[in-house]
Amino acid sequence: MSAAARKSSNSDGWRVLNRPDVILAIAMTVLLLPASLIAVVQAQAVPDPAAAAAITALFVVVHAATLVSVRFPVTAFVAASLAMLALALLPGGAGIAGAPAALFPSSFAYLLCVGEVVALRTLPFGLGALGIGVLGAAVIAWTPVSTMPDDIRIGLFAGLAAMIAAAWAIGLLQRQRRQHAEERQRTRVREAIVAERMRINRDLHDVIAHSMTVMIAQADVARALIRDDPDASTRALRVVADAGREALRGMRGVVAADADAPREPVPDIETIGALVDGVRSVETDARLEVTGAPRRLEPDALIALHHAVREALTNALRHTLPSRQIVVSLEWSADGVIATVDDDGGTGQGPASPGSGLGLIGMAERVRLARGTMSAGPQLPAGWRVRIQLPYAENEAAPADGGAE
């Protein structure tokens, strides 16, 4: 997982204040709303303060809709469309030179609502927004409150429809760009999963194939000589045992985060505590919480658990600034072990670090191959959580010491 991925996940929804559409919506509100209020005050056709207040309130609705549209584009578009219809048909809503109030500066914010529907929702919604926008242009051009001549009405309709179409086209372009970016990300995810599987398969084959061949050959020798030459049979069995130990060390090396990391025996549950102890410092308050009685896990599940917790701890240190708090929880439930790694976000986002940003994908793939599930995401008000659930070993009926044979 990269720092950018964590930052992006932590800034979804209303916190994405650096998105271009959010910035544009805020800029329109700051610039156009005051201009519209001045136009309302100066319009000679506004008959009374109540009508002016109603028009002002409708402009506020349109601008509010542009802000809401970044999260709920369809709802915002419907609200903005109704407000624009009221601005065009509201009695006494005529503005300067007989133009309807729907042509005051704030009305241009409606274009953003049209674009957001196209950009953030499916194409049928976008086509519906285009049709409603063009229909609205016709209503504004031929509204009864306007005293414009027919040739001006036709030109006004053509101009408004062109602006609606332009907003629709820009939204469609943004939608296509987003789809292409998502497709590139899905491709990267698929490639990362395939690469991880190939690496595991290739490394396991390279490490184990030779050892298994030697073990089978020596076992055949031991079986053949067990009566006629017990000493030779014993030597062959010793080779079998040594080859098995080497294969076990090799399997541990396959799942090491660093290809040059020393090969160690398969970890046990106690090594989770060692991982937590390893990250504890004056800058990091790390602790391990265990509930329930430990039970036996299959070796692949135990390795996946160890790898996921280690990577989650590493990410928590890498992507947060000190001081920070990290809590690792192991819950031995009826169906399996549930491990969570929570950090509080520290005192801020850590500096960007090199990497592909696909570390979570490799972790999840290892957990999946061990018949488990993994999820990761931000916490409120701050921080990150990684949750891993793995099943117990088959026919595991009673609590055990949690170690691997």
Order of alpha helices (4+ residues) and beta strands (2+ residues): alpha-alpha-alpha-alpha-alpha-alpha-alpha-alpha-alpha-beta-alpha-beta-beta-alpha-beta-beta
